[in-house]
């Protein structure tokens, strides 16, 4: 068997940082000129800001360009942001619609083949997917199977089992699936249902979970390794922004595809650009999408671009932290602000708990965190476990809490992203 290469694109992924920054500047300059010439949306934005394409020379000039609100470009007439004639639209995708009506996302052939499929293949290769793998997809997104085939891996597509989880699990075992590509919450459903069917995930060939679409706490990753013998690695993308970053075997952040993506963080209140390691709202520029250019788009996710260092894996691109959550998910209890994933980090340290939980917001201002958590069937002393949960939350977050423990299966399972925050009061 031929030796498997270490990188998907070694020249791009191990490029010296000075050359990488030069390439970013060249691509940014070209993109801004293109967007200004080809779209009414960007011409209007840049004219209003008093900036011209000739003002952009390097990535240090990025700050001259106005920030674009996600809602602003989402709600703009399609004809004003589309840079190509309709007969050159090769593919149409859409946003997920979690924050409003799905935005149609037109793509050129290059947008789809390179900015989407090839970029995703690079990220999955970084995570550890190889041609020797058999990858199972359960999210109902056909493009993911295309990415696996681009890598050369075998696939058990989303159509296998016709959307029934029980069938997917049995077929996955029969087909010797080695990689499960899904949302973390859906992976835990897969594991739990497998147990009900008499299938121990430890006795299958599954070795790796590519976690897409939602975050997972590091403590949950460790817990899953202990419980099921599987390794989770993070993949970060946004349909409106592109294939952005993924985690290699060394962890400690996600590699940004910086030859194709410029990632910034800004203070969400002042819009001031933040430095390395400073957490704020992510702002994304996709350097290679063309049908609907995405330049300095605020994407509402909160993370940081990490201080620069070359990773032990040899990749030279900057890294970003794990995404903490979206701006709308911030929970404020007596001035202490945190995200659901911070709660998850505390819960994941307790072996007796399951993987499903809900944060209950029953009034606009909270003095205590209210949380509902599933516990494992073998637990006998519930009051002691309640105390353990509340202590873990206090130690991890510095807030008081009221924990309600419920049997596994009590919290309703969802078909798409897990609903971690439940609002029960009437918002004005």
Residue pairs with C-beta under 8 A, 6 or more apart in sequence:
4 130
4 131
4 132
6 314
7 13
7 14
7 125
7 314
7 315
8 121
8 122
8 125
8 126
9 122
12 122
12 259
13 122
13 126
13 255
13 314
13 315
13 316
13 317
14 314
14 315
14 316
15 23
15 259
15 316
15 317
16 316
17 308
17 316
20 258
20 259
20 316
20 317
21 58
21 59
22 58
23 259
24 59
24 258
24 259
24 262
24 287
25 57
25 58
25 59
25 60
25 61
27 259
27 287
27 288
28 56
28 58
28 59
28 61
28 62
28 262
28 285
28 287
29 53
29 56
29 57
31 285
31 287
31 293
31 295
32 42
32 46
32 53
32 56
32 65
32 295
33 53
33 56
34 83
34 290
34 293
35 42
35 83
35 293
35 295
36 42
36 43
36 46
36 52
36 53
37 43
37 53
38 83
38 84
38 293
39 80
39 81
39 82
39 83
39 293
40 79
40 80
40 81
41 73
41 76
41 80
41 81
42 81
42 293
42 295
45 66
45 68
46 52
46 53
46 65
46 66
48 66
49 64
49 65
49 66
51 64
51 65
51 66
55 61
55 64
56 62
56 64
56 65
59 262
62 262
62 264
62 285
62 296
63 273
65 295
65 296
66 296
67 266
67 271
67 283
67 296
67 298
68 295
68 296
68 297
68 298
69 298
70 99
70 240
70 297
70 298
70 299
70 300
71 100
73 81
73 292
73 294
73 297
74 95
74 100
74 103
74 240
78 104
78 106
81 292
81 293
82 89
82 106
82 291
82 292
83 290
83 291
83 292
83 293
84 106
84 108
84 290
84 291
88 108
88 291
89 106
89 107
89 108
89 291
90 107
90 108
90 109
90 111
90 112
91 106
91 107
91 109
91 111
91 112
91 116
92 104
92 105
92 106
92 107
93 104
93 105
93 107
93 116
93 143
93 239
94 102
94 103
94 104
94 105
94 239
95 102
95 103
95 105
95 239
95 240
96 102
96 239
96 416
96 417
98 417
99 300
99 328
103 240
105 239
105 240
105 292
106 291
106 292
107 115
107 116
107 289
107 291
108 290
108 291
110 288
110 290
111 288
111 289
111 290
111 291
114 288
115 242
115 243
115 260
115 286
115 288
115 289
116 143
116 242
116 243
117 143
117 146
117 147
117 150
118 150
119 242
119 243
119 257
119 260
120 143
120 144
120 147
120 237
120 243
121 147
121 150
121 151
122 243
122 257
123 235
123 237
123 243
123 244
123 245
123 246
123 255
123 257
124 147
124 148
124 151
124 181
124 210
124 235
124 246
125 151
126 246
126 247
126 248
126 255
126 313
126 315
127 208
127 210
127 233
127 235
127 246
127 247
127 248
128 208
128 233
128 248
128 249
129 135
129 148
129 151
129 153
129 179
129 208
129 210
130 151
130 153
131 151
131 152
131 153
132 153
132 178
133 148
133 151
133 153
133 154
133 178
133 179
133 208
134 153
134 154
134 155
134 156
134 175
134 176
134 177
134 178
134 179
134 205
135 145
135 148
135 153
135 154
135 155
135 156
135 177
135 178
135 179
135 180
135 181
135 210
136 155
136 156
136 160
136 168
136 172
136 175
136 177
136 179
136 180
136 181
137 144
137 145
137 148
137 155
137 156
137 157
137 158
137 181
137 182
138 158
138 165
138 168
138 180
138 181
138 182
138 186
138 190
139 158
139 181
139 182
139 183
139 186
139 212
139 213
140 158
140 163
141 158
142 157
142 158
144 158
144 181
144 212
145 155
145 157
145 158
148 154
148 155
148 181
149 155
153 179
154 175
156 168
156 171
156 172
156 175
156 177
160 167
160 168
160 171
161 167
161 168
161 170
161 171
165 189
165 190
165 193
166 193
166 197
168 190
169 190
169 193
169 194
169 197
169 199
170 197
170 199
172 180
172 204
172 206
173 199
173 204
176 204
176 205
177 204
177 205
177 206
178 205
178 206
178 207
178 208
179 206
179 207
179 208
179 209
179 210
180 187
180 190
180 206
180 208
180 209
180 210
180 230
181 209
181 210
181 212
182 190
182 209
182 210
182 211
182 212
183 211
183 212
183 213
183 214
183 416
183 417
183 418
184 209
184 211
184 214
184 215
184 216
184 220
184 232
185 214
185 355
185 356
185 414
185 417
185 418
187 209
187 211
187 224
187 230
187 232
188 224
188 355
188 356
189 413
190 201
191 201
191 224
191 227
191 228
191 230
192 354
192 408
194 200
194 201
194 204
195 201
201 228
201 229
201 230
202 228
202 229
206 230
207 230
207 231
208 230
208 231
208 233
209 224
209 230
209 231
209 232
209 233
210 233
210 235
211 232
211 233
211 234
211 235
212 235
212 237
213 417
214 417
214 418
215 234
215 322
215 323
215 324
215 325
215 341
216 232
216 234
216 341
216 344
217 341
217 344
217 345
217 347
217 348
218 322
218 345
218 348
219 344
219 345
219 346
219 347
219 348
219 349
220 232
220 344
220 345
220 347
220 348
220 355
221 231
221 232
221 348
222 348
223 348
223 351
223 355
224 230
224 232
224 355
225 231
225 232
226 351
233 246
233 247
233 248
233 249
234 246
234 247
234 254
234 322
235 246
235 247
236 244
236 245
236 246
236 254
236 320
236 323
237 243
237 244
238 244
238 284
238 299
238 301
240 294
240 297
240 299
241 261
241 284
241 286
241 294
241 297
241 299
242 260
242 261
242 284
242 286
242 289
242 294
243 257
243 261
244 254
244 256
244 257
244 261
244 263
244 284
244 320
245 254
245 255
245 256
245 257
245 261
245 263
245 319
245 320
246 254
246 255
247 253
247 254
247 255
248 255
248 311
248 313
248 315
249 313
250 311
250 312
250 313
252 311
252 319
253 306
253 319
253 320
253 321
253 322
254 319
254 320
254 321
254 322
255 311
255 315
255 317
255 319
256 263
256 305
256 317
256 318
256 319
256 320
257 317
258 317
258 318
259 287
259 317
260 286
260 287
260 288
261 284
261 285
261 286
261 287
262 284
262 285
262 287
263 282
263 283
263 284
263 305
263 318
263 320
264 273
264 274
264 282
264 283
264 284
264 285
264 296
264 305
265 273
265 274
265 278
265 279
265 280
265 281
265 282
265 283
265 303
265 304
265 305
266 272
266 273
266 274
266 280
266 281
266 283
266 298
267 274
267 280
267 281
268 280
268 281
268 327
274 280
274 304
276 304
276 305
276 306
276 307
276 308
277 304
277 305
277 306
277 307
278 304
279 302
279 303
279 304
279 321
279 324
280 302
280 304
281 298
281 299
281 300
281 301
281 302
281 327
282 298
282 299
282 300
282 301
282 302
282 303
282 320
282 323
283 296
283 297
283 298
283 299
284 294
284 296
284 297
284 299
285 294
285 295
285 296
285 297
286 293
286 294
286 295
300 326
300 327
300 328
301 323
301 324
301 325
301 326
301 327
302 323
302 324
302 325
302 326
302 327
302 330
302 339
303 320
303 321
303 322
303 323
303 324
304 320
304 321
305 318
305 319
305 320
305 321
306 318
306 319
306 320
306 321
308 318
310 316
311 319
322 341
324 339
324 341
324 342
325 339
325 340
325 341
329 339
329 340
329 420
329 421
330 337
330 338
330 339
331 337
331 338
331 339
331 340
331 343
331 359
331 361
331 366
331 369
331 421
332 365
332 366
333 366
333 367
333 368
333 369
333 399
334 366
334 367
334 399
336 397
336 398
336 399
338 397
340 359
340 420
340 421
342 396
342 397
343 357
343 359
343 369
343 371
343 393
343 396
343 397
343 420
344 357
344 420
345 396
346 392
346 393
346 395
346 396
346 397
347 353
347 357
347 373
347 389
347 392
347 393
349 392
349 396
350 385
350 388
350 389
350 392
352 375
352 376
352 378
352 379
352 385
352 388
353 373
353 374
353 375
353 376
353 385
353 389
354 373
354 374
354 375
354 376
354 408
355 374
356 373
356 374
356 408
356 411
356 413
356 418
357 371
357 372
357 373
357 374
357 411
357 420
358 371
358 372
358 411
358 419
358 420
358 421
358 422
359 369
359 370
359 371
359 420
359 421
359 422
360 370
360 371
360 372
360 422
360 424
361 370
361 421
361 422
361 423
361 424
361 425
362 370
362 424
362 425
363 425
364 425
364 427
367 400
368 399
368 400
368 401
368 402
369 393
369 397
369 399
369 400
369 401
369 402
370 401
370 402
370 404
371 389
371 393
371 401
371 402
371 403
371 404
372 403
372 404
372 405
372 406
372 411
373 389
373 403
373 404
373 405
373 406
374 405
374 406
374 407
374 408
374 409
374 410
374 411
375 382
375 385
375 405
375 406
375 407
375 408
376 408
377 407
377 408
379 385
379 405
382 405
385 405
386 403
386 405
389 401
389 403
389 405
390 400
390 401
390 402
390 403
393 399
393 401
393 403
394 400
394 401
